[in-house]
Amino acid sequence: MPTCSGKSQDVTVITLEEKCLDSTTVPGLKRSLRPLVRPNARVVLDLARVCRVDSAGVGAVLSFHRQMSAVGGNVKLSSIPQPVRALLQRMRVHWVFDIYNGREEAVESFQL
């Protein structure tokens, strides 16, 4: 399950605790992210602990992004390990997200 790492400058930082985002963990992830979908919400998803993602995991993150965009919210990704980043690039979904090397950089980007 993801954990809220706190709020900084009105940005909610969520650390995904799952090592794998796959069909077994996605239902819990979606339930946990649902309350964050609200107008003008700003969220950083920290993926530093995620080692493996399958198509269900990518779909869950894309779905969260789409839901947030629909209500005027914004999601940015941070701290993505290289194997996961490479997968996002292979699937050609990396262009959908603003991706940052660290959570602080992602939080600060909302202020620009």
Secondary structure, DSSP 8 states (H G I E B T S, - for coil): --EEEEEETTEEEEE---SEESTTTHHHHHHHHGGG--TT-EEEEE-TT--EE-HHHHHHHHHHHHHHHHTT-EEEEE---HHHHHHHHHTT-GGGSEEESSHHHHHHHTT-
